[in-house]
Amino acid sequence: MSGLGVFRDPRSVAVVGASERPEKWGHWLARGALAGRHRRRVHLVNARGGEVLGLPCHRGLDALPEVPDLVAFAVPAAALAAGVERATALGVPGLLAITAGVPDEAALAATVAARHTTRLLGPNCLGVYDAAAELCLAWGSFTPGGLAVVSQSGQLGLEIAGAAASARIGVSRFVSVGSQLDVTAAEVLDDLVDHDATRVVALYLESFGDGERLLGTLDRLRRAGKPVLVLTVGASGAARRTALSHTGSMTSGVDVVDAACRAVGAVRVDTPAQLADTAQLLIRSGPVRGPRVAIVADSGGQAAVAADTASRLGLEVTLFPPALRDDLARRLPPQAAVANPVDLAGAGEQDLTTYAGTVAATAAAGVADAVVLSGYFGSYGRDIPAQQPAESASARELGAAAAGHGVPVVVHSMAERTLTIEELQAAGVPTYRDVEGALRAVATARRLAAPPLRRAPLPESSGVDADPSPDTDAGTGAARDPRVGPGTDVVGGGYWAARRLLDGAGVPFPRAVALPPGTTDPRPLVAGLAPPLVLKADWLEHKTEHGGVVTGLSDAAELAAAHAEMVDRLGPHRFVVEEMDRRPGVVELLVAARRDPSFGPVVVVGAGGVRAELDPDLALELGPCTPATARAMLRRLRLRPLLDGWRGAPPLDVTALAGVIVTLSRLLATRPGLAEIELNPVRVSPAGALAVDALIVPSPPHHG
C-alpha cells in the first residue's frame, strides 16, 4: 500500500512506544489500534518487551513478522529520528509521528524524502481517525458521523470533534497534520474529495503554505458537494505595524483568508462552536440558499430577540406577503403576530400541532430561505410526559415540512437533551440551545451559497511591462527626468517613477512634471500646467506627515516660493508638480494591491485620504480580479451611499473606479518585482477617477 491510503485504511499497523499506562500516548495508540484488530493486523513495540493490553510486545521494528503499512511513533523526541530512519530503511510506507519537540525537524524531513516510497504525517500531531475504516490512532474517542476534521493544532481539532459529538453529527475522519514536514493539509484535504462518509469538512490552519494548491483542493471539495468551514488565526498586530503602506497596516491575515475562501466557495468561522453549529445545519438540513429568514416563536420576547439577532448577523427578516399573513391569522389567536416574526401567542401550548402547521405554511409560501422556530418546543414531553406523543409527532412533521418544501427548518429550544430533541435531529432538523448559535449557523451556511469570486485569468500579453517614453509623460507633453528609466528603476523609485509605471498600465493621473534635483527655478518647467498646482516631495512615502506636499499654488510665483522653502527644509531632491484636481462632488478612496506570501496578489479598496487609518472601511479580494468582483467590493463598503449619489448628488463614476481596481490587481500579478502598490487617494467624481498619490514597495531580494 502506498500514498495516503496507509493513513486511511492500512492493512497492518505497528505502535512504537506502546504502554500499559493510561496517561501515556503509547497506551491510547495501542488501545485504538487494537480496537480495529478484526480488520487489520496490529503489532505493538516496546523496547522492554512484555505485554500491553494483553498483547505481547516486540522489542523493535526488526523483530516484527512483517513490514507494516503504518507505524505510529509515541517515543521521546530524542528517539524519534532513529526510529524513523529504521522504519524508512525497512520500507514502511506510512509513518505517524505523535512526538513533539523534535530537535532537528529538517533532518527528519530529509530522512523521509530520501525514501520516495515513505510518507510521514507529523511530527507534533495528535493522530488520525477514520470511522469507516475503524482506524483510531489518536488520543480520546470519536463518535462516527459526517464531519471530517483536518487540523494543524491537534488539540483544537479534538475540540472541534468534541463539539461535533455534542451536536450528534460525529466525525468521518480526523487528521492532525502537525508540523507538515511531509504530508500537508492540502494533500489530506484532497484525499477527502472521494471519501463517501464525509459530508462537511472542518479545516484549522495557522499557516497556509502553498496557497494556490490549497485553493485548488478546496475548490474540488466544493464541486464534490462537500462544503468547507475554515478556522484560522489572524496576523499579529506587531506584523501589521511593520508594514510600509497604509494598506499593510490596516489589513490582516484573516482578511486574506476570507478572500481566499470567497474565491473557492468556502467560509471562515470564528470559533469551534460556530463551526460545529454550521456543520450540524449543513449535514441535517442542507444549504441555505439566501438571506431571508422567517422566525416563529411562542414568546413575543423570544421572537423579538431572534429578529434583532438575525438582522445583526446580516439576515433579512422580511415582511410576509398579505396572503401568508391572512393564512397565519386564520390559524392563530387574534392577538398573535403574523407579519414576521410570528408570535404564536399561546397557540402552541394549546395545540402542539400548531408548531408544525405554522412552520409548514411559512415554508410552503416560498418567502424564506430558512425558518427558525424559537422557544419552548422540545420541552413539553419532558415537563408533561403525557404530551410526549403529540410533541414527537410534531417533531416529525417539522422534519417533513423541511424536506417537502426544500427549506431548512432550524429549532432553538429551551431544552437541550430530550426525546423530542433527538427526534428532531433524526428527522433532519438541527437544534440549538441558544438562538444566536442557531441564527449564526443559518448566516454562515448562507454565505456558502454565494457563487465563488474567482480570480480573473491573466491575458497572454498584459501590456503592463511596456514603459512609456523616457522623455515625456504620457498624455501631458511635459518633460520627464531622463534618469527615471524603465524596468527595475521604476520599482521603489519614488512617486514620479510610480506614476510612470501606473500611467503606462492605464491608471489616470493629473497632468504633471518632475523637477530634477538641483532645480533652482521651476517656473519654466511648469509653463504647460494649469494652476492651481500641487508641489510634492517625490521621495517621501508619507508626504503629509513630513510636510512634503503643498496644495493650492495659484501661479508660478507661489510655486517657486514653495519649492525654495521645501528645498531648504528637506534638501535638493526631486519634486513633482501636478495640476490640482478641482472637480466638484469628489470622494477620496484608497486602492491598493499587495502580495500575500501564501495566496499571492490581493487587491484592496476603501475609504482614502486622511480617513484611511482613522476609520478603516475596506474590502479585499484575491487578484487579479474581474470588473464584476471590483464592483462587488465597492458594494460592501460603508461609504457606498456616497458612490451612489448621497442626498441628491449625482452618482460617481464607479466604472472608472472599478477599472483602477482591476488595473492594480493585474499589474501586481504580472510584476513579481512588486510587493505593494498603493494609490491614496484616488479622487472619484461623476466624471471619472484620478490618482493623486502613489506608493510602490519592491519585493525583497530573493536569495538562493
C-alpha positions, -999 to 999 in steps of 0.1 A, spaced: 0 0 0 13 35 -9 3 71 -9 -21 84 17 -41 52 17 -19 40 45 -33 67 68 -69 59 57 -72 21 59 -38 3 64 -37 -35 63 -13 -36 92 -3 -12 120 26 -11 144 26 11 175 62 20 187 62 30 223 31 10 233 24 14 270 2 -1 297 -1 33 315 -33 51 306 -16 85 309 8 77 281 3 83 244 15 48 237 -15 34 257 -40 54 237 -24 45 203 -22 8 213 -58 7 225 -71 25 194 -51 2 171 -64 -30 189 -100 -18 185 -96 -23 148 -78 -56 151 -107 -75 135 -99 -58 101 -61 -53 102 -30 -68 118 -17 -50 148 18 -51 163 30 -35 195 66 -24 200 82 -16 233 120 -17 239 115 -35 272 92 -62 257 65 -75 280 27 -72 273 4 -42 267 -33 -47 269 -28 -84 268 -7 -85 236 30 -94 236 53 -65 226 82 -68 201 114 -51 211 119 -33 178 107 -29 143 132 -55 131 115 -81 153 82 -78 136 69 -107 114 62 -82 85 68 -47 73 37 -29 85 18 -5 63 17 22 90 40 28 120 28 51 148 55 66 170 49 76 206 85 79 217 107 106 233 119 133 209 155 121 211 145 86 199 123 96 170 150 102 144 165 67 149 130 51 148 121 69 116 155 60 100 150 24 107 114 24 95 124 40 62 152 15 58 127 -13 61 104 3 35 75 12 58 50 31 35 35 53 63 48 69 94 27 87 120 48 108 145 30 120 176 62 131 192 66 168 199 98 188 205 119 171 178 153 187 179 160 187 142 129 186 121 148 194 89 170 162 93 139 142 99 123 155 67 154 147 48 154 111 60 119 106 48 125 125 15 154 102 7 130 73 7 105 82 -20 80 54 -11 76 65 26 53 93 38 54 110 72 24 125 90 35 149 117 55 152 139 39 171 167 4 159 159 -25 141 177 -30 113 152 -56 100 128 -91 85 129 -113 71 101 -148 59 111 -155 38 80 -121 21 83 -123 17 121 -89 32 124 -82 51 156 -46 62 162 -53 93 183 -60 105 219 -95 101 231 -126 86 215 -146 97 185 -183 95 175 -188 84 139 -205 109 117 -203 131 86 -177 158 96 -141 155 85 -116 174 107 -82 184 94 -63 205 119 -28 219 123 -34 222 160 -42 187 173 -60 198 205 -81 224 187 -90 196 162 -101 175 191 -123 204 204 -140 205 170 -145 168 171 -159 170 206 -183 198 195 -194 177 166 -201 148 190 -222 171 213 -242 182 182 -247 145 174 -232 148 139 -200 129 146 -167 127 127 -160 108 95 -122 114 96 -98 132 119 -63 141 108 -39 162 129 -12 173 104 11 188 130 44 202 116 36 191 80 72 180 74 60 157 46 22 152 43 5 185 40 -30 197 49 -37 202 12 -29 165 5 -51 153 33 -80 175 21 -75 162 -15 -79 127 -1 -114 137 12 -128 145 -22 -139 110 -29 -144 100 8 -180 89 8 -186 92 46 -175 129 46 -203 155 40 -187 186 55 -150 195 60 -136 214 90 -102 229 85 -80 246 110 -47 261 98 -23 287 113 -1 288 81 -13 281 46 19 273 28 12 268 -9 -20 288 -11 -26 281 -47 -25 243 -42 -48 246 -12 -73 267 -31 -74 241 -59 -82 214 -33 -109 235 -16 -125 241 -50 -125 204 -58 -142 197 -24 -169 223 -32 -175 208 -66 -178 174 -49 -206 188 -27 -185 189 5 -186 224 19 -155 236 38 -156 256 70 -122 272 78 -109 283 112 -77 302 115 -59 329 134 -51 365 122 -18 381 116 -3 397 147 -6 434 154 32 435 155 34 422 120 10 448 107 29 476 124 59 469 103 41 474 70 53 503 49 19 511 33 -14 521 49 -29 490 34 -4 466 50 -11 482 84 -49 480 81 -54 445 67 -47 412 84 -41 376 75 -77 369 84 -88 394 57 -68 374 31 -81 341 43 -117 354 39 -109 365 4 -93 331 -4 -125 314 10 -147 336 -12 -126 326 -43 -134 289 -38 -168 289 -21 -155 281 14 -164 301 46 -143 311 75 -158 308 110 -147 324 143 -149 295 168 -151 257 170 -187 261 183 -197 282 153 -181 255 131 -200 227 147 -232 246 147 -229 253 110 -218 218 102 -249 204 120 -272 226 99 -254 215 67 -254 178 75 -290 177 87 -307 203 65 -285 211 36 -277 245 21 -293 278 29 -300 294 -5 -304 331 5 -306 356 33 -344 356 40 -353 341 74 -387 335 89 -390 335 126 -417 316 145 -417 318 183 -441 310 212 -430 341 231 -430 377 220 -398 384 237 -380 355 221 -394 365 187 -381 400 191 -346 388 203 -344 364 174 -354 391 149 -328 415 163 -301 388 162 -309 378 127 -306 414 115 -273 419 133 -260 388 115 -269 401 81 -301 380 76 -333 396 63 -364 393 84 -388 405 57 -424 413 60 -446 384 49 -470 390 20 -507 396 27 -517 361 16 -494 344 41 -504 368 69 -540 361 62 -534 323 63 -515 325 96 -541 348 111 -568 322 104 -546 296 122 -536 316 153 -554 336 180 -563 372 173 -535 386 195 -509 366 175 -482 385 154 -482 372 119 -460 396 99 -425 381 107 -415 374 133 -445 353 142 -456 351 178 -479 321 184 -494 339 214 -501 307 233 -515 287 204 -486 262 206 -493 251 241 -530 247 234 -524 225 204 -489 212 197 -497 207 160 -497 245 157 -459 245 157 -455 222 126 -486 237 109 -473 273 112 -438 263 101 -451 243 72 -473 271 60 -444 295 61 -420 272 43 -446 265 16 -451 302 9 -417 305 -7 -409 337 12 -380 324 33 -347 306 27 -348 292 63 -374 290 91 -363 293 127 -386 280 154 -376 295 188 -389 289 223 -403 261 244 -408 234 218 -388 204 228 -397 207 265 -433 196 266 -427 159 267 -400 163 294 -422 185 316 -456 169 309 -449 132 299 -485 128 286 -477 153 259 -446 134 246 -465 115 218 -480 147 204 -447 166 206 -429 137 190 -454 137 161 -450 174 157 -412 170 156 -415 145 127 -439 169 109 -413 197 112 -388 174 95 -413 165 68 -420 202 62 -383 210 57 -378 181 34 -410 186 15 -405 223 8 -367 223 5 -364 249 31 -341 243 62 -361 244 95 -339 252 125 -351 249 161 -338 269 190 -352 251 221 -350 258 258 -345 221 262 -311 205 254 -313 167 259 -349 154 255 -365 127 234 -381 154 212 -347 170 205 -334 136 195 -364 131 172 -360 165 156 -324 157 148 -333 123 135 -359 140 113 -332 163 97 -339 193 119 -308 209 135 -313 220 171 -296 247 192 -296 256 229 -293 294 221 -309 314 194 -277 332 184 -260 299 177 -290 289 155 -291 321 136 -253 323 132 -253 288 117 -280 300 92 -260 331 83 -228 311 79 -244 284 58 -260 312 37 -225 325 28 -216 291 14 -244 295 -12 -227 326 -27 -210 320 -61 -172 319 -58 -154 352 -66 -128 337 -89 -96 353 -99 -95 368 -134 -73 350 -159 -43 369 -169 -41 378 -206 -13 362 -226 2 397 -231 -8 421 -204 10 451 -218 20 465 -185 57 458 -189 59 484 -217 73 516 -202 62 550 -216 87 572 -234 116 582 -211 113 618 -223 76 627 -219 48 619 -196 21 601 -214 -7 624 -224 8 656 -209 37 665 -232 56 675 -201 93 668 -198 104 638 -178 135 633 -158 156 611 -181 172 595 -150 140 576 -142 144 548 -166 123 517 -173 124 483 -157 137 478 -122 145 515 -118 108 522 -118 102 500 -88 107 519 -55 119 550 -73 96 575 -56 63 590 -67 74 601 -102 86 566 -110 54 551 -96 33 575 -117 51 564 -149 46 527 -143 10 531 -133 2 556 -160 16 532 -186 -7 505 -171 -38 527 -175 -42 544 -142 -53 581 -147 -33 609 -130 -34 647 -132 -10 663 -157 24 668 -140 61 674 -145 91 664 -125 116 689 -111 150 673 -112 173 675 -82 192 708 -82 164 728 -99 166 764 -89 138 779 -109 108 756 -116 88 782 -135 100 774 -170 93 736 -164 57 741 -154 46 765 -182 23 739 -197 4 732 -165 -28 750 -155 -30 763 -119 -38 758 -91 -9 735 -87 4 710 -61 41 705 -51 52 672 -38 84 658 -24 89 628 -48 109 605 -25 88 607 7 64 577 12 40 596 35 43 632 24 17 649 46 34 637 78 67 652 68 54 685 53 63 672 18 32 685 0 18 720 -7 -16 724 -24 -35 753 -40 -5 771 -55 -22 797 -77 6 807 -100 42 801 -109 55 826 -84 38 808 -55 52 776 -68 87 789 -69 85 802 -33 71 769 -20 97 750 -39 126 771 -25 112 766 11 108 729 6 143 725 -8 158 745 21 139 723 46 141 688 30 171 690 7 177 694 -31 159 663 -42 134 656 -70 100 672 -67 68 667 -86 44 694 -97 8 684 -106 -24 702 -116 -47 702 -87 -79 683 -90 -108 708 -87 -137 687 -98 -168 690 -77 -185 662 -58 -153 641 -53 -149 612 -29 -114 601 -19 -107 563 -18 -77 541 -13 -69 515 -39 -40 491 -33 -26 457 -42 -1 437 -22 14 402 -24 5 377 3 32 351 9 7 322 6 -21 334 -17 -2 358 -40 -17 391 -52 -46 407 -33 -64 439 -40 -79 464 -16 -103 493 -19 -117 515 9 -120 550 24 -90 570 14 -73 603 23 -70 611 60 -98 586 68 -78 556 56 -64 547 90 -87 568 112 -118 548 102 -109 517 82 -136 508 57 -120 482 34 -129 454 10 -102 429 0 -102 401 -27 -76 379 -43 -61 393 -75 -62 397 -104 -99 405 -101 -126 409 -126 -147 441 -131 -176 423 -115 -156 415 -84 -143 451 -82 -179 463 -83 -189 438 -56 -161 451 -34 -174 486 -37 -209 475 -27 -195 461 6 -181 495 17 -199 516 43 -193 546 21 -212 531 -8 -241 556 -5 -215 584 -13 -207 565 -45 -243 560 -54 -251 598 -50 -258 609 -15 -287 634 -8 -294 642 -44 -258 643 -56 -251 627 -89 -236 591 -88 -199 588 -91 -181 571 -119 -180 536 -103 -170 520 -136 -138 541 -138 -130 533 -102 -136 496 -108 -112 499 -137 -85 513 -114 -90 483 -90 -87 458 -119 -56 475 -133 -38 475 -100 -46 438 -93 -34 428 -128 -3 450 -126 9 433 -93 1 399 -107 23 404 -137 51 422 -119 69 398 -95 93 426 -85 65 445 -68 54 437 -33 28 465 -28 12 493 -48 -9 519 -31 -29 548 -45 -41 570 -17 -61 589 -25 -79 581 -57 -103 610 -63 -136 598 -79 -162 622 -93 -191 618 -117 -167 625 -145 -140 598 -137 -112 588 -113 -78 604 -108 -50 590 -86 -31 619 -69 -6 599 -48 11 565 -53 35 543 -34 53 513 -48 71 489 -25 96 465 -42 97 428 -34 127 419 -11 156 404 -30 154 367 -34 185 349 -22 193 314 -32 
